[in-house]
Amino acid sequence: MRKLTYASLASIFMVPAMFWSQESSAIPAFARKYSTSCYTCHSGFPTRNAFGEAFRNNGYRWPGGEDNDHAKQEQLQMGANGWKKTFPSSPWPVDIPGYAPFSVWARGNIVNYSGRVTRSNGALRTEETFNYGTGPMNTASIFFGGTMGDNLSAFAQYSPTAGATTGHIVWSFRPGLNLSLGNGFTDFNFGNAIQIHSNVFPSFTTSNSTELSFTKGDTGGFKLTAGLMQGGTANSNKMDDLGYVRAKVKIGGAGLLSGAGGTYGNEYVGLDNHVALGATLMNGKAGIFSGVTSYAGETLVYGADITGNYGSFTGGAALSKDSDLGFTNYTVNGGYFIYPWAKAAVTYTNLRDGANPSIGMSLTTHLRANASLTATYTYRTNSTETPTTVAAGSGVGVGDSTPNTFTLAAGFAF
């Protein structure tokens, strides 16, 4: 699995949620289905607002059993309803999107800055660099998603640059009770109240998984999730490589299932005043976490998180402990909507008990509903270096520190 650095995550921290890929599932295809703004479900990348949480918990359908009432694009019927009475002598009828369920997202950095870095022995590793045009619009993704019949929905992403497809299908037994198959699930990295889980909990966004979730709540509420996942490592690739459970309790605010109720501190971006508490346990076979640098050698990871909104402020913190090595990982995040189209955010991340902690500061402006500019500066708070090589004949590890960086990123979707 490709490990995302914090700097790369921060550089795209606040791209509008309607652009997001496997992690968020709010794409223009869904906006077209309901003829509504992406801000109906989101308050900025990768954040789902209160209604967006309920939309996902209902299997990517409008909460309250009102999907057909709010859908503006008709579904294409494949088979007559009478076939239900003659099943299994006839196929079970289904409907598929009657519109093109595709979206495109293009993005990239238009300005890059990287600070000077030297090795612990004083030797220069990299010079300071500042350049333009190093990757503008050089990354593109094609998304597709929609509902099929009364119970089935799907979401997927194809990345031409990587030549890979990721996605999942969801079977809703009833509102709030969902079985998901595939990958790209969001509980451990993106899509909660704010971005606080990246690298604090192991991320396996491309590993195949089977997940069962139960959500309840007309106001506030709770969600319980359990799943099995392939580790995708060289020594094992079985469905039960990794098992996880997660519990979330929301106090106040709109219901996790209904998407209604509560008090909205900033109605323009759908932020409801609330506090949410979460707890996570992940248990894997030996070697499963080898692809996640912060957790190499671990078999058990557990932790907790807290998130919340009040007015135009949003924030939270997450902490995890890996039992075998004993490292503590945590992050603290806060954001403020200066305007509904402009958000400032700051994040402090500390992994492996202080190995190169960082502060990321970002400002995002939504120039248009489908276009944005994001400026991000990432500052490393100390020069702690992790040994990466051994100098020839010396037996002494030579480490590399990570430079401070600045990026200006642009993106658009349709």
Helices and strands as residue ranges (DSSP letters): H 6-11, G 17-19, H 28-34, G 38-40, E 42-44, E 47-48, H 50-57, G 63-65, H 67-70, E 75-78, H 83-86, E 94-97, E 102-114, E 117-118, E 124-126, E 129-132, E 139-148, E 152-159, E 164-174, E 177-182, E 209-216, E 219-229, E 242-254, E 264-266, E 271-272, E 274-284, G 288-291, G 293-295, E 300-310, E 313-322, E 328-339, E 342-350, E 358-368, E 371-380, E 386-390, E 397-400, E 405-413
